[in-house]
Amino acid sequence: MVPSDTPPADEAREIFTDLGYEVTGDAGNSFRAARAWKEVDVLAVTDDVSTGDGDRMRCFVTWNDHVERLEHALDSDDHDYEWAVIGVAEDGDYQVARAPPTP
């Protein structure tokens, strides 16, 4: 059983690698994922979310039991960037809980 207070950093890297993104950055809880023209800052988080500034797309990856709280926290803030949330199950399955709006 994975402790839900440990961010799913390895799972986040695996998800983006499997989707064909080039994953770069340190071995911590955040990294950059790039594919074709799209670059995404990926942050593996639980309840402690530091969203930072900037205008690049952000994707927050968290455990399924943290998705609702994370979405609420992000909705409460005014951001200059698009964001998405991916919820991960213990078995590694994932679901995009919130995707960026389509233009």
N, CA and C atoms as a LAMMPS dump frame, in Angstrom:
ITEM: TIMESTEP
0
ITEM: NUMBER OF ATOMS
309
ITEM: BOX BOUNDS ff ff ff
-5.0000000000000000e+02 5.0000000000000000e+02
-5.0000000000000000e+02 5.0000000000000000e+02
-5.0000000000000000e+02 5.0000000000000000e+02
ITEM: ATOMS id mol type element x y z
1 1 1 N 0.843 -1.189 0
2 1 2 C 0 0 0
3 1 3 C 0.886 1.249 0
4 2 1 N 0.579 2.183 -0.857
5 2 2 C 1.335 3.418 -0.978
6 2 3 C 0.762 4.441 -0.004
7 3 1 N 1.638 5.108 0.789
8 3 2 C 1.115 6.14 1.68
9 3 3 C 0.593 7.321 0.868
10 4 1 N -0.628 7.747 1.151
11 4 2 C -1.243 8.795 0.335
12 4 3 C -0.667 10.179 0.607
13 5 1 N 0.229 10.305 1.601
14 5 2 C 0.862 11.603 1.82
15 5 3 C 2.18 11.727 1.056
16 6 1 N 2.581 10.672 0.335
17 6 2 C 3.76 10.707 -0.523
18 6 3 C 3.295 10.976 -1.944
19 7 1 N 3.738 12.08 -2.558
20 7 2 C 3.281 12.395 -3.912
21 7 3 C 3.64 11.288 -4.908
22 8 1 N 2.776 11.055 -5.899
23 8 2 C 3.003 9.993 -6.879
24 8 3 C 3.972 10.422 -7.995
25 9 1 N 5.192 10.758 -7.638
26 9 2 C 6.17 11.271 -8.605
27 9 3 C 6.564 10.222 -9.635
28 10 1 N 6.854 8.998 -9.2
29 10 2 C 7.242 7.945 -10.15
30 10 3 C 6.093 7.634 -11.106
31 11 1 N 4.892 7.585 -10.584
32 11 2 C 3.715 7.309 -11.411
33 11 3 C 3.511 8.427 -12.44
34 12 1 N 3.718 9.69 -12.017
35 12 2 C 3.562 10.823 -12.933
36 12 3 C 4.552 10.724 -14.09
37 13 1 N 5.808 10.403 -13.774
38 13 2 C 6.821 10.256 -14.833
39 13 3 C 6.442 9.13 -15.794
40 14 1 N 5.968 8.025 -15.249
41 14 2 C 5.586 6.889 -16.084
42 14 3 C 4.411 7.239 -16.992
43 15 1 N 3.416 7.946 -16.463
44 15 2 C 2.25 8.343 -17.258
45 15 3 C 2.689 9.183 -18.452
46 16 1 N 3.49 10.206 -18.205
47 16 2 C 3.881 11.098 -19.292
48 16 3 C 4.839 10.432 -20.271
49 17 1 N 5.703 9.568 -19.793
50 17 2 C 6.585 8.812 -20.686
51 17 3 C 5.761 7.903 -21.581
52 18 1 N 4.786 7.201 -20.998
53 18 2 C 3.919 6.307 -21.775
54 18 3 C 3.083 7.065 -22.811
55 19 1 N 2.776 8.329 -22.531
56 19 2 C 2.009 9.144 -23.471
57 19 3 C 2.883 9.745 -24.577
58 20 1 N 4.187 9.442 -24.543
59 20 2 C 5.077 9.896 -25.6
60 20 3 C 5.752 11.226 -25.349
61 21 1 N 5.68 11.726 -24.141
62 21 2 C 6.355 12.973 -23.8
63 21 3 C 7.81 12.702 -23.448
64 22 1 N 8.682 13.668 -23.733
65 22 2 C 10.056 13.622 -23.265
66 22 3 C 10.056 14.255 -21.879
67 23 1 N 10.465 13.485 -20.897
68 23 2 C 10.439 13.932 -19.512
69 23 3 C 11.835 14.386 -19.114
70 24 1 N 11.937 15.638 -18.633
71 24 2 C 13.22 16.18 -18.2
72 24 3 C 13.052 16.847 -16.844
73 25 1 N 14.136 16.962 -16.136
74 25 2 C 14.107 17.635 -14.844
75 25 3 C 14.656 16.745 -13.758
76 26 1 N 14.708 17.286 -12.563
77 26 2 C 15.299 16.546 -11.451
78 26 3 C 14.445 15.351 -11.057
79 27 1 N 14.943 14.592 -10.136
80 27 2 C 14.238 13.375 -9.705
81 27 3 C 13.246 13.662 -8.589
82 28 1 N 12.912 14.927 -8.372
83 28 2 C 11.98 15.283 -7.312
84 28 3 C 10.536 15.111 -7.728
85 29 1 N 9.668 15.925 -7.17
86 29 2 C 8.231 15.818 -7.417
87 29 3 C 7.749 16.671 -8.58
88 30 1 N 8.663 17.331 -9.286
89 30 2 C 8.251 18.127 -10.442
90 30 3 C 9.228 17.9 -11.589
91 31 1 N 8.697 18.04 -12.799
92 31 2 C 9.509 17.87 -13.989
93 31 3 C 8.8 18.535 -15.158
94 32 1 N 9.486 18.611 -16.274
95 32 2 C 8.903 19.169 -17.486
96 32 3 C 8.668 18.023 -18.465
97 33 1 N 7.521 18.056 -19.121
98 33 2 C 7.184 17.059 -20.137
99 33 3 C 6.944 17.801 -21.449
100 34 1 N 7.593 17.341 -22.519
101 34 2 C 7.469 18.02 -23.811
102 34 3 C 7.175 17.002 -24.909
103 35 1 N 6.31 17.432 -25.832
104 35 2 C 5.979 16.621 -27.005
105 35 3 C 5.525 17.577 -28.099
106 36 1 N 6.174 17.491 -29.247
107 36 2 C 5.887 18.385 -30.369
108 36 3 C 5.962 19.829 -29.886
109 37 1 N 4.895 20.577 -29.986
110 37 2 C 4.889 21.992 -29.614
111 37 3 C 4.468 22.228 -28.168
112 38 1 N 4.053 21.189 -27.462
113 38 2 C 3.473 21.362 -26.133
114 38 3 C 4.488 21.069 -25.03
115 39 1 N 4.611 22.01 -24.082
116 39 2 C 5.42 21.799 -22.88
117 39 3 C 4.522 21.949 -21.663
118 40 1 N 4.68 21.032 -20.737
119 40 2 C 3.851 21.011 -19.539
120 40 3 C 4.75 20.902 -18.325
121 41 1 N 4.496 21.738 -17.317
122 41 2 C 5.146 21.575 -16.021
123 41 3 C 4.296 20.589 -15.232
124 42 1 N 4.886 19.486 -14.809
125 42 2 C 4.163 18.449 -14.088
126 42 3 C 4.586 18.481 -12.632
127 43 1 N 3.609 18.497 -11.742
128 43 2 C 3.866 18.518 -10.311
129 43 3 C 3.125 17.364 -9.659
130 44 1 N 3.857 16.461 -9.03
131 44 2 C 3.245 15.378 -8.261
132 44 3 C 3.017 15.923 -6.858
133 45 1 N 1.766 15.903 -6.416
134 45 2 C 1.403 16.56 -5.157
135 45 3 C 0.429 15.71 -4.351
136 46 1 N 0.244 16.124 -3.107
137 46 2 C -0.829 15.577 -2.28
138 46 3 C -1.652 16.775 -1.828
139 47 1 N -1.624 17.112 -0.554
140 47 2 C -2.407 18.248 -0.077
141 47 3 C -1.653 19.569 -0.112
142 48 1 N -0.33 19.522 -0.103
143 48 2 C 0.481 20.73 -0.075
144 48 3 C 0.795 21.147 -1.503
145 49 1 N 0.057 22.13 -2.018
146 49 2 C 0.206 22.535 -3.407
147 49 3 C 0.772 23.936 -3.482
148 50 1 N 1.932 24.048 -4.099
149 50 2 C 2.525 25.346 -4.394
150 50 3 C 2.457 25.503 -5.902
151 51 1 N 1.594 26.385 -6.378
152 51 2 C 1.326 26.461 -7.807
153 51 3 C 2.294 27.351 -8.557
154 52 1 N 2.913 28.312 -7.911
155 52 2 C 3.884 29.167 -8.576
156 52 3 C 3.269 30.085 -9.614
157 53 1 N 4.14 30.857 -10.261
158 53 2 C 3.71 31.801 -11.284
159 53 3 C 4.15 31.315 -12.653
160 54 1 N 3.684 32.005 -13.666
161 54 2 C 4.069 31.66 -15.03
162 54 3 C 2.853 31.407 -15.879
163 55 1 N 3.114 31.193 -17.162
164 55 2 C 1.986 31.006 -18.069
165 55 3 C 2.004 29.657 -18.774
166 56 1 N 2.938 28.774 -18.437
167 56 2 C 2.992 27.459 -19.07
168 56 3 C 1.935 26.545 -18.439
169 57 1 N 1.379 25.676 -19.256
170 57 2 C 0.403 24.68 -18.802
171 57 3 C 0.985 23.883 -17.646
172 58 1 N 0.161 23.598 -16.643
173 58 2 C 0.581 22.787 -15.507
174 58 3 C -0.353 21.596 -15.368
175 59 1 N 0.229 20.467 -15.017
176 59 2 C -0.557 19.277 -14.734
177 59 3 C -0.187 18.796 -13.348
178 60 1 N -1.185 18.702 -12.501
179 60 2 C -0.992 18.232 -11.133
180 60 3 C -1.405 16.771 -11.082
181 61 1 N -0.5 15.922 -10.606
182 61 2 C -0.763 14.493 -10.514
183 61 3 C -0.833 14.143 -9.035
184 62 1 N -1.939 13.522 -8.63
185 62 2 C -2.143 13.203 -7.218
186 62 3 C -2.856 11.865 -7.1
187 63 1 N -2.927 11.365 -5.897
188 63 2 C -3.674 10.125 -5.655
189 63 3 C -5.167 10.413 -5.775
190 64 1 N -5.93 9.419 -6.146
191 64 2 C -7.378 9.586 -6.337
192 64 3 C -8.074 10.211 -5.135
193 65 1 N -7.645 9.851 -3.917
194 65 2 C -8.331 10.387 -2.736
195 65 3 C -8.002 11.851 -2.453
196 66 1 N -7.111 12.456 -3.228
197 66 2 C -6.768 13.871 -3.057
198 66 3 C -7.327 14.747 -4.177
199 67 1 N -7.895 14.154 -5.206
200 67 2 C -8.317 14.898 -6.395
201 67 3 C -9.313 16.006 -6.058
202 68 1 N -10.352 15.68 -5.333
203 68 2 C -11.398 16.672 -5.059
204 68 3 C -10.853 17.873 -4.285
205 69 1 N -10.048 17.627 -3.255
206 69 2 C -9.47 18.735 -2.473
207 69 3 C -8.529 19.575 -3.332
208 70 1 N -7.753 18.907 -4.173
209 70 2 C -6.82 19.621 -5.039
210 70 3 C -7.561 20.501 -6.033
211 71 1 N -8.578 19.968 -6.675
212 71 2 C -9.365 20.769 -7.622
213 71 3 C -9.989 21.977 -6.941
214 72 1 N -10.503 21.785 -5.738
215 72 2 C -11.096 22.893 -4.987
216 72 3 C -10.047 23.965 -4.695
217 73 1 N -8.868 23.549 -4.256
218 73 2 C -7.793 24.498 -3.96
219 73 3 C -7.386 25.27 -5.212
220 74 1 N -7.272 24.578 -6.333
221 74 2 C -6.881 25.243 -7.574
222 74 3 C -7.98 26.155 -8.093
223 75 1 N -9.239 25.748 -7.961
224 75 2 C -10.358 26.589 -8.379
225 75 3 C -10.44 27.862 -7.545
226 76 1 N -9.996 27.795 -6.301
227 76 2 C -10.067 28.938 -5.391
228 76 3 C -9.05 30.026 -5.733
229 77 1 N -7.99 29.672 -6.434
230 77 2 C -6.941 30.62 -6.796
231 77 3 C -7.159 31.116 -8.216
232 78 1 N -6.65 32.335 -8.478
233 78 2 C -6.705 32.901 -9.818
234 78 3 C -5.364 32.635 -10.483
235 79 1 N -5.358 31.862 -11.572
236 79 2 C -4.119 31.468 -12.235
237 79 3 C -4.021 32.081 -13.621
238 80 1 N -2.777 32.359 -14.038
239 80 2 C -2.528 32.867 -15.375
240 80 3 C -2.206 31.745 -16.351
241 81 1 N -2.431 30.524 -15.962
242 81 2 C -2.083 29.384 -16.793
243 81 3 C -3.216 28.369 -16.787
244 82 1 N -3.212 27.517 -17.815
245 82 2 C -4.165 26.407 -17.858
246 82 3 C -3.625 25.298 -16.962
247 83 1 N -4.529 24.53 -16.37
248 83 2 C -4.088 23.427 -15.529
249 83 3 C -5.009 22.228 -15.684
250 84 1 N -4.437 21.082 -15.358
251 84 2 C -5.175 19.826 -15.401
252 84 3 C -4.814 19.025 -14.157
253 85 1 N -5.665 18.07 -13.82
254 85 2 C -5.42 17.193 -12.676
255 85 3 C -5.566 15.747 -13.143
256 86 1 N -4.605 14.927 -12.76
257 86 2 C -4.67 13.493 -13.018
258 86 3 C -4.703 12.783 -11.677
259 87 1 N -5.691 11.919 -11.489
260 87 2 C -5.8 11.103 -10.282
261 87 3 C -5.239 9.72 -10.543
262 88 1 N -4.401 9.241 -9.623
263 88 2 C -3.744 7.948 -9.787
264 88 3 C -4.227 6.98 -8.706
265 89 1 N -4.543 5.754 -9.122
266 89 2 C -4.923 4.694 -8.188
267 89 3 C -3.659 3.968 -7.725
268 90 1 N -3.775 3.23 -6.637
269 90 2 C -2.637 2.475 -6.107
270 90 3 C -2.046 1.518 -7.121
271 91 1 N -2.882 0.949 -7.993
272 91 2 C -2.388 -0.02 -8.967
273 91 3 C -1.756 0.645 -10.192
274 92 1 N -1.685 1.987 -10.192
275 92 2 C -1.057 2.712 -11.291
276 92 3 C -2.013 3.19 -12.353
277 93 1 N -3.263 2.697 -12.334
278 93 2 C -4.249 3.207 -13.276
279 93 3 C -4.481 4.685 -12.979
280 94 1 N -4.799 5.44 -14.004
281 94 2 C -5.012 6.871 -13.795
282 94 3 C -6.185 7.354 -14.629
283 95 1 N -6.672 8.518 -14.233
284 95 2 C -7.785 9.146 -14.937
285 95 3 C -7.568 10.65 -14.901
286 96 1 N -7.797 11.294 -16.025
287 96 2 C -7.744 12.747 -16.057
288 96 3 C -9.005 13.247 -15.38
289 97 1 N -8.834 13.831 -14.214
290 97 2 C -9.972 14.305 -13.433
291 97 3 C -10.454 15.662 -13.953
292 98 1 N -9.512 16.47 -14.392
293 98 2 C -9.88 17.756 -14.983
294 98 3 C -8.851 18.086 -16.041
295 99 1 N -9.321 18.33 -17.219
296 99 2 C -8.451 18.703 -18.331
297 99 3 C -8.604 20.188 -18.604
298 100 1 N -7.638 20.773 -19.295
299 100 2 C -7.784 22.201 -19.635
300 100 3 C -8.954 22.409 -20.579
301 101 1 N -9.524 23.594 -20.553
302 101 2 C -10.646 23.864 -21.46
303 101 3 C -10.179 23.823 -22.903
304 102 1 N -11.056 23.388 -23.779
305 102 2 C -10.715 23.357 -25.197
306 102 3 C -11.006 24.728 -25.798
307 103 1 N -10.126 25.185 -26.673
308 103 2 C -10.323 26.53 -27.264
309 103 3 C -11.497 26.576 -28.201
